Amino acid sequence: MTHNAPLSPRPLHDLSGGGRPRVTTTARLRSHGVSTAETNEQCRAGGPWQQLLPGVVLLHPGPPTSEERLHAVLMYAARERGTGVPAQPGGSRPHTPAYPEAMITGLAALTLHGFSSTPPLPSLDTIDVLVPRLRRLRSTGCARIVRTPVMPDPEQVTGVPVAQVARALADAVAELADAGTVRRLLTEAVRGGHCDPAAVVRELNQARLLSRPHVVDAVDSLLAEGRARAEDRLYRMIRDYGLPDPVWNVDLRLPGGPYLGGLDAYWPDQAVAVELDTRAPRQDDDALWSEYARKREHLERLGITVVHITPRKLRDSPEQQATVLRTALMASVDREPAAYVVALPR
C-alpha cells in the first residue's frame, strides 16, 4: 500500500467484528497503528468513518444503531486506564468493568430495564451517562453527563452497565416537568415490580427533588399504591399460611382514655398486632420513626406484642413473616394478660 492509498478499516475488523458494535475510540485506533491524521482522513465528509463524540469513532458511514450510540456514550464517559484505552465490549477481562466509572442512567436506562412508558432508544436525542462528580467531562452530542458524589453499583443489561431502576428514575425525573409523565414512570416502577416505593423516594430525596410540587404529588400517589399492595400481600399471607383471622385496620384506645394508635391487624384474644412499616425515607423520617417507636413501646407496656413487617419482607419472604407472626400468637399463652383496650374501625 502506498502512502497515497486510502486507509481501509478492514485491518480493524477485530475491533468491530463478531457482531459487536462498530464503534471504538481514537486511543484504541492508535494502539492498532492508526495515527490521528489517518483517523481524521477517514472521518472526513463522505468518508467511511464518522466521529460520533470527542475521541469516539463510528467505523461505518451510515447512521449509528441504538446499541452503537450506547457504547459510544460509555466510551466517551469511561475513565481511561493506564494505556489510555477503555476496554471494549466483549473484552477478555470479564472481572474488570468494561466501562470504568460510567453507566447509562435516566430514560435510556429505564428503557433498557424494560419500561413501556419511556421512549424507544432511537427516539432519544440524548443518552444520560452517570459519572463521578469530579470527572472533567461536558455534555456534548448525544451524551448528557450526570454527576454523582458516589457511584452506585450498575446492573448489566444486554452487555451495557446500567444504573439500577430507582437511581435511573431519579435522574430521569430531574429533567422532567410534566406531572403525568413523572407519575407514569413512578407507577410503572412499582406496578412492574422493578423496585419498592421506599427505594424510589430515597433516591428522589437524595436528588433533592421532593420540593417540586409535581414530584410530590406523584410520590403521594406512589406511596398510597405501595401501601395498598402491601396490605393485599398481608391479607394473602395470613390466608395462605393458615393464620387465624384478625380484626383489620383498627384504632386502639384505653376505655375512656387516650388514643393508642392505629394498627393494620389485631388479634384481641392474643394481644398481638401487626403494623406495616411503609415509611418512606423522606426528610421527616427521623420524627416519623420516633412516633412509631413511642407507639410500640406504649403498646408493649400494656402487654400488646407489636410485629413490624415491611413491604419488602412481605414480598420476598412471606413464609418467614408468617412464622414470626405465628410464634408471637402462640407465645401469648405464656404472657401475663394484656390490659383491656377498645378496638374501633379505623
C-alpha positions in Angstrom: 0.0 0.0 0.0 1.4 3.4 -1.0 1.2 6.4 1.2 -1.4 7.9 -1.1 -3.7 4.8 -0.9 -6.8 5.3 1.3 -6.7 3.6 4.6 -9.1 0.7 4.8 -10.9 -0.1 8.0 -10.6 -3.8 7.3 -7.5 -4.4 9.4 -9.6 -3.2 12.3 -12.2 -6.0 12.0 -11.2 -7.3 15.4 -12.5 -4.1 17.0 -15.9 -4.3 15.4 -16.5 -7.8 14.2 -18.2 -10.7 15.8 -21.5 -8.9 16.0 -20.1 -6.2 18.3 -21.0 -2.6 17.7 -18.7 -1.0 15.1 -17.6 1.9 17.3 -14.3 2.5 19.0 -12.0 5.1 20.5 -9.2 7.1 18.9 -6.9 5.8 21.6 -7.7 2.3 20.6 -7.2 3.1 16.9 -3.7 4.5 17.8 -2.9 1.3 19.6 -3.6 -0.5 16.3 -1.2 1.8 14.4 -3.8 4.2 13.1 -2.5 7.8 13.5 -4.6 10.8 14.4 -4.1 12.1 10.9 -5.3 8.9 9.3 -8.4 8.8 11.6 -9.2 12.4 10.6 -8.9 11.4 7.0 -11.3 8.5 7.4 -13.8 10.8 9.2 -13.8 13.5 6.6 -17.2 14.4 5.0 -18.3 11.5 2.8 -15.6 9.2 4.3 -16.0 5.6 5.5 -15.9 6.6 9.3 -17.6 9.2 11.5 -16.7 10.9 14.7 -19.7 10.5 17.0 -18.3 12.1 20.1 -14.9 13.5 21.1 -12.5 10.6 20.9 -15.1 8.1 19.7 -15.3 6.9 16.1 -18.1 5.0 14.2 -16.5 2.6 11.8 -19.1 2.9 9.1 -20.7 5.8 7.2 -24.4 5.1 7.9 -26.4 6.2 11.0 -25.4 4.6 14.3 -27.7 1.9 15.8 -29.1 2.4 19.3 -26.5 -0.1 20.6 -23.7 1.8 18.9 -24.9 5.1 20.4 -25.0 3.5 23.9 -21.5 2.2 23.6 -20.3 5.5 22.1 -21.6 7.4 25.1 -20.0 5.0 27.5 -16.7 5.1 25.7 -16.8 8.9 25.8 -17.5 9.0 29.5 -15.5 6.0 30.8 -12.3 6.7 32.7 -9.3 5.6 30.7 -6.8 3.1 32.1 -3.1 3.4 32.2 -2.9 2.7 28.4 -5.4 5.4 27.7 -7.7 2.8 26.1 -11.1 2.0 27.6 -12.0 -1.7 27.5 -14.2 -2.7 24.6 -17.5 -4.6 25.0 -16.8 -8.3 24.9 -13.3 -7.8 26.0 -11.1 -10.5 27.5 -11.1 -9.3 31.2 -14.5 -10.3 32.5 -13.8 -9.3 36.0 -12.9 -5.7 35.0 -15.7 -3.3 34.3 -15.9 -2.7 30.6 -16.5 1.0 31.2 -15.0 2.1 34.5 -16.8 4.9 36.3 -19.6 5.2 33.7 -23.1 3.8 33.3 -26.3 4.6 31.4 -29.0 6.3 33.5 -32.1 8.3 33.0 -34.7 7.5 30.4 -32.4 5.3 28.3 -31.6 3.2 31.4 -35.4 2.8 32.1 -36.0 1.7 28.5 -33.2 -0.9 28.8 -34.8 -2.1 32.1 -38.0 -2.8 30.0 -40.2 0.2 30.8 -43.1 0.6 28.4 -43.8 4.2 29.4 -40.3 5.5 28.2 -39.4 6.4 24.7 -37.6 3.8 22.5 -33.9 4.3 22.3 -33.8 5.6 18.7 -36.1 8.5 19.6 -33.9 9.8 22.4 -31.9 12.8 21.2 -29.5 12.4 24.2 -28.5 9.5 26.4 -27.7 10.1 30.1 -24.5 8.7 31.4 -23.6 8.7 35.1 -20.1 9.6 36.2 -18.3 10.6 39.4 -18.8 14.3 40.3 -15.1 15.3 39.9 -14.7 13.9 36.4 -13.8 16.6 33.9 -16.4 16.0 31.2 -19.0 18.0 29.5 -22.3 17.1 27.8 -21.9 17.0 24.0 -23.6 15.5 21.1 -25.8 12.6 22.2 -24.1 12.3 25.6 -25.5 14.1 28.6 -23.3 13.9 31.6 -25.0 13.3 35.0 -22.7 13.6 38.0 -22.9 11.9 41.4 -20.7 12.0 44.6 -20.8 8.2 44.9 -21.1 5.8 42.0 -23.7 3.1 42.6 -23.3 -0.5 41.5 -24.5 -0.9 38.0 -26.6 -3.7 36.5 -25.6 -5.4 33.3 -28.4 -5.2 30.7 -27.7 -6.5 27.2 -24.0 -6.1 28.0 -24.3 -2.5 29.0 -23.7 -1.1 32.5 -27.0 0.5 33.6 -28.0 2.3 36.8 -30.5 0.5 38.9 -34.1 1.5 38.4 -34.5 3.8 41.4 -31.4 5.8 40.6 -32.3 5.9 36.9 -35.8 7.1 37.8 -34.4 10.0 39.9 -32.1 11.1 37.1 -34.9 10.9 34.6 -37.4 12.8 36.8 -34.8 15.6 37.4 -35.2 16.5 33.7 -39.0 16.2 33.5 -41.5 18.9 34.2 -44.7 17.1 33.1 -46.6 15.7 36.1 -48.3 13.0 34.0 -45.0 11.6 32.7 -43.5 11.6 36.2 -46.5 9.7 37.6 -46.5 7.1 34.8 -42.8 6.4 35.4 -43.1 6.1 39.1 -46.2 3.9 38.9 -44.6 1.6 36.4 -41.6 1.2 38.6 -43.8 -0.2 41.4 -46.5 -2.0 39.5 -43.9 -3.6 37.2 -42.1 -4.9 40.3 -38.9 -3.1 39.4 -38.4 -1.6 42.9 -40.1 -0.7 46.1 -41.7 2.7 46.7 -39.2 3.4 49.5 -36.3 2.9 47.2 -37.7 5.4 44.7 -38.5 8.0 47.4 -35.0 7.6 48.8 -33.3 8.4 45.5 -35.7 11.3 44.8 -35.0 12.7 48.3 -31.2 12.4 47.8 -31.5 14.2 44.5 -33.5 17.0 46.3 -36.5 16.5 44.0 -39.2 16.3 46.7 -39.5 20.1 46.8 -41.1 20.1 43.3 -44.9 20.0 43.6 -45.5 17.7 40.6 -42.9 15.2 42.0 -44.5 15.3 45.5 -48.0 14.7 44.0 -46.6 11.7 42.1 -44.8 10.3 45.2 -48.0 10.6 47.3 -49.9 8.5 44.8 -47.0 6.1 44.6 -46.9 5.6 48.4 -50.7 5.1 48.6 -50.5 2.4 45.9 -47.5 0.8 47.5 -49.3 0.6 50.8 -52.4 -0.9 49.2 -50.2 -3.6 47.6 -48.5 -4.3 50.9 -51.9 -4.6 52.6 -53.0 -7.1 49.9 -49.9 -9.2 50.5 -50.6 -9.2 54.2 -54.1 -10.4 53.6 -52.9 -13.2 51.4 -50.1 -14.2 53.7 -52.5 -14.6 56.6 -54.9 -16.6 54.4 -52.3 -18.8 52.6 -50.4 -19.8 55.8 -53.5 -20.6 57.8 -53.2 -17.9 60.5 -56.3 -17.0 62.5 -58.3 -14.1 61.1 -57.6 -10.8 62.9 -59.6 -7.6 63.0 -58.4 -5.4 60.3 -57.4 -1.7 60.3 -58.3 -0.6 63.8 -57.6 2.2 66.2 -56.8 1.2 69.8 -57.9 3.2 72.8 -58.0 2.6 76.6 -61.5 2.5 77.9 -62.5 6.2 78.4 -58.8 7.0 77.9 -56.4 8.3 75.3 -55.9 7.1 71.7 -53.1 4.5 71.5 -52.6 4.3 67.7 -53.7 2.7 64.5 -52.9 -0.9 63.5 -53.2 -2.9 60.3 -54.2 -6.1 62.0 -55.0 -7.0 65.6 -55.8 -10.3 67.4 -57.6 -9.3 70.6 -57.5 -12.7 72.3 -53.8 -13.0 71.9 -53.0 -9.2 72.2 -50.8 -9.4 69.1 -50.8 -6.6 66.5 -49.2 -6.1 63.0 -48.1 -2.7 61.8 -46.9 -2.4 58.2 -43.8 -0.3 58.2 -44.4 1.7 55.0 -42.3 4.7 56.0 -40.6 6.4 53.1 -37.1 7.9 53.6 -38.1 11.5 53.4 -36.8 14.5 55.3 -39.2 13.9 58.3 -38.2 10.2 58.6 -36.5 10.5 62.0 -39.6 12.1 63.5 -41.8 9.5 61.9 -39.7 6.7 63.2 -39.7 8.2 66.7 -43.5 8.2 66.5 -43.5 4.5 65.5 -41.2 3.7 68.4 -43.2 5.6 71.0 -46.4 3.9 69.9 -44.8 0.4 70.0 -43.3 1.0 73.4 -46.6 2.2 74.8 -48.5 -0.8 73.5 -45.9 -3.2 74.7 -46.0 -1.7 78.2 -49.7 -2.6 78.1 -48.8 -6.2 77.2 -49.6 -6.0 73.5 -47.0 -7.5 71.1 -46.4 -5.4 68.0 -44.9 -7.1 65.0 -43.5 -4.7 62.4 -43.4 -6.0 58.8 -42.0 -4.2 55.8 -43.5 -4.5 52.3 -40.2 -5.9 51.0 -40.3 -8.8 53.6 -43.9 -9.5 52.7 -42.9 -9.7 49.1 -39.6 -11.6 49.4 -40.2 -13.9 52.4 -43.9 -14.3 53.3 -43.3 -17.7 54.8 -40.7 -16.3 57.2 -43.0 -13.5 58.2 -45.9 -15.9 58.8 -43.6 -17.9 61.1 -42.7 -14.8 63.1 -46.4 -13.9 63.4 -47.5 -17.5 64.3 -44.7 -17.6 67.0 -46.0 -14.4 68.5 -49.6 -15.7 68.6 -48.5 -19.0 70.2 -46.4 -17.2 72.8 -49.3 -15.2 74.1 -50.4 -18.1 76.4 -47.2 -17.7 78.3 -47.5 -14.0 78.9 -49.3 -12.0 81.5 -52.8 -10.9 80.3 -52.7 -7.6 78.5 -54.5 -4.5 79.6 -58.0 -4.2 78.2 -58.2 -2.0 75.2 -61.0 -1.0 72.8 -60.5 -1.7 69.1 -62.5 0.6 66.8 -62.7 0.6 63.0 -60.1 3.0 61.5 
